Amino acid sequence: MSVADGRGMGSSTASKNSNHYNRQNWETADFPILCETCLGDNPYVRMTKETHGRECKICERPFTVFRWCPGAGMRFKKTEVCQTCAKLKNVCQTCLLDLEYGLPTQVRDAALGLTDKMPTSDVNREYYTQNMEAALENGGGLDQVGTLTSGSKTTSQGGRELLAKLARTTPYYKRNRAHICSFWVKGHCSRGEECPYRHEKPGDPNDPLAKQNFKDRFYGTNDPVAAKIMKRSKTTKSLEAPADKSIMSLYIGGVEVPFVTKQDLQDYFYQFGEIRTISVLQKQKAAFIHFTSRDASEKAAAAAYGNLVIKGRSLKVLWGRAQGQKSLDQPEGKKALLPPGGGLGLAAPGQPNGNATTGFMPPAPPSAFMNNNNNNNNNRQQPGNYYPSMDSQRMGARSAQPMKGGFEKGQKRENEQQS
């Protein structure tokens, strides 16, 4: 990854020699703090670096701006907040989403029970930012704003499991797409396929998701994306138990060994009742947990459905299926079993010719065509048995058509010879 340094100065970034009371605290950086989605899927990213290029959208201090293209067909992106504000909230400098879970700060703080102590007024915010920046340089200060640390007293295991359930497991590169072309919406875009913007119909302007801003995302207040995620997490889903009471097993999907082992499943599900066996299928990345009672399996299904997270991995929980008993009757759609000899009437080993147990005998061969040459007629005797292979038109063959007048000429010649 290469970074090109640009020395261009914007109107909001005056020289350090100017009369500015906070000019010594302007931020300089060599590399941005980004999430995997904003960085893009291209491992070779080219960035432009502009020292003190813009003001931070939160603390309004000039900082080093980085600009890059995440991939082909994507729009150019740049850092929006300074690194100090990003470190205080543990968020990306561009999308302002949490770096660990990829969720808005409002969702993270609500799940972990954290409160925001960062002031919003100009003077208090600048003073607070300076103190936090000095604390960060000394290796501390993160606990004061409630970021995810192992020593935080307010964090809970249930909140972390909820965040792991709501978090995205893969980057969402669709977020980096180009904006919609406003000229195309008005019907005046003349670029055609060369237009770098999307030619799509815009969404509803009254949609709450169309009204997003950086400060609400950063402070975790009135964020429409967070409200949508939290509403989705509150919807209760239940797993319907099968009517067959003999089913006492659960199917667990997404079990990847060695990340999730048999002992991990044992440690989680033993609380619901006695477990008979646990079968882990490594190739299918699944497991089956068999309980000794139906009540224990129902409790485990109700508690784990949609909420099972082991070692940070969200697992799928479903009811197992009853193992069907093999009936003596032949099921429909399957061919009947052939008698010994493959159904050809051959004698099985150790048996006389023919199958005495089933009484199966081979069919009689067709009788030959017999021609009775009498002086008075030329009639042909028909065979006693008829087989499909005897049909000359069965496989699309064309029967020989007699020549026109051939039968009459042959009959006339025979009458002349007899006379």
HELIX and SHEET records of a PDB file:
HELIX    1   1 ARG A   23  ASN A   25  5                                   3    
HELIX    2   2 GLU A   36  LEU A   39  1                                   4    
HELIX    3   3 GLN A   83  LYS A   89  1                                   7    
HELIX    4   4 THR A  105  LEU A  112  1                                   8    
HELIX    5   5 ASP A  122  GLU A  137  1                                  16    
HELIX    6   6 ASP A  143  VAL A  145  5                                   3    
HELIX    7   7 GLN A  157  LEU A  166  1                                  10    
HELIX    8   8 TYR A  173  ASN A  176  5                                   4    
HELIX    9   9 SER A  182  LYS A  186  1                                   5    
HELIX   10  10 GLY A  192  GLU A  194  5                                   3    
HELIX   11  11 PRO A  208  ALA A  210  5                                   3    
HELIX   12  12 PHE A  214  TYR A  219  1                                   6    
HELIX   13  13 PRO A  224  LYS A  234  1                                  11    
HELIX   14  14 LYS A  262  PHE A  269  1                                   8    
HELIX   15  15 TYR A  270  PHE A  272  5                                   3    
HELIX   16  16 ARG A  294  ALA A  304  1                                  11    
HELIX   17  17 PRO A  388  MET A  390  5                                   3    
HELIX   18  18 GLY A  406  GLN A  418  1                                  13    
SHEET    1   A 4 SER A   2  GLY A   6  0                                        
SHEET    2   A 4 ARG A  46  GLU A  55  1                                        
SHEET    3   A 4 PRO A  62  TRP A  68 -1                                        
SHEET    4   A 4 LYS A  77  LYS A  78 -1                                        
SHEET    1   B 4 ILE A 275  LEU A 281  0                                        
SHEET    2   B 4 ALA A 286  PHE A 291 -1                                        
SHEET    3   B 4 SER A 249  GLY A 253 -1                                        
SHEET    4   B 4 LYS A 316  TRP A 319 -1                                        
SHEET    1   C 2 VAL A 309  ILE A 310  0                                        
SHEET    2   C 2 ARG A 313  SER A 314 -1                                        
SHEET    1   D 2 MET A 370  ASN A 371  0                                        
SHEET    2   D 2 ARG A 380  GLN A 381 -1                                        
END                                                                             
